Amino acid sequence: MLLKKNMTKLYPTCDKCKKTMYGYMNDEVIFWLCPPCGYFQGSANDQELVDMIYDDPFVALDMIKEKELVPIN
């Protein structure tokens, strides 16, 4: 994951399609999502949550919709 500078913020670049990735987090998890290709990287304190997201990435999207994950500013 490469970082590119945009004004005063750094945004990671997707390893697969080279587009900008967007970060989301809560108290347990932090991850970066590439909307164009669906690639994501992340980590969490709870391995069960990590396994759920890797098994079904839509879990993370549901968490974003429910505001359980918030954007990294």
C-alpha positions as CSV (number, residue, x, y, z in Angstrom):
1,M,0.0,0.0,0.0
2,L,1.6,3.3,-1.1
3,L,0.7,6.7,0.4
4,K,0.0,9.6,-1.9
5,K,-0.2,13.2,-0.6
6,N,-3.4,15.2,-1.3
7,M,-3.2,18.7,0.1
8,T,-2.5,18.0,3.8
9,K,-3.7,14.4,4.1
10,L,-2.1,11.1,3.1
11,Y,-4.3,8.6,1.4
12,P,-3.1,5.0,0.8
13,T,-3.1,3.7,-2.8
14,C,-4.6,0.2,-3.6
15,D,-2.0,-2.4,-4.3
16,K,-4.2,-4.0,-7.0
17,C,-5.7,-1.2,-9.0
18,K,-3.7,1.8,-7.8
19,K,-6.8,3.9,-6.9
20,T,-7.3,5.8,-3.6
21,M,-8.3,3.7,-0.6
22,Y,-10.5,5.1,2.3
23,G,-10.0,4.3,5.9
24,Y,-12.6,3.2,8.5
25,M,-12.2,2.4,12.2
26,N,-13.8,1.9,15.6
27,D,-12.4,0.8,19.0
28,E,-11.7,-2.8,17.7
29,V,-10.8,-2.5,14.0
30,I,-9.1,-0.3,11.4
31,F,-9.1,-1.0,7.7
32,W,-8.6,0.6,4.3
33,L,-11.1,-0.1,1.5
34,C,-10.7,0.4,-2.2
35,P,-14.3,1.1,-3.6
36,P,-13.4,0.5,-7.3
37,C,-12.0,-3.0,-6.9
38,G,-13.1,-4.0,-3.4
39,Y,-9.7,-4.8,-2.1
40,F,-9.1,-4.1,1.6
41,Q,-6.5,-4.3,4.3
42,G,-6.9,-4.1,8.0
43,S,-6.3,-5.3,11.5
44,A,-8.3,-5.7,14.7
45,N,-7.9,-6.6,18.3
46,D,-10.6,-9.3,18.0
47,Q,-9.5,-12.1,15.6
48,E,-13.1,-13.3,15.4
49,L,-14.1,-9.9,13.9
50,V,-11.2,-10.1,11.4
51,D,-12.2,-13.6,10.3
52,M,-15.8,-12.5,9.8
53,I,-14.8,-9.6,7.6
54,Y,-12.4,-11.7,5.6
55,D,-15.0,-14.4,5.1
56,D,-17.7,-11.9,4.2
57,P,-16.5,-8.3,3.3
58,F,-20.2,-7.1,3.3
59,V,-20.0,-7.4,7.1
60,A,-17.7,-4.3,7.0
61,L,-20.1,-2.5,4.6
62,D,-23.0,-3.2,7.0
63,M,-20.9,-1.8,9.9
64,I,-20.2,1.4,7.9
65,K,-23.9,1.8,7.1
66,E,-24.8,1.3,10.8
67,K,-22.1,3.8,11.7
68,E,-20.3,1.1,13.8
69,L,-17.2,2.0,11.7
70,V,-16.4,5.7,11.1
71,P,-14.3,7.3,8.4
72,I,-10.7,8.1,9.2
73,N,-10.3,11.8,8.7
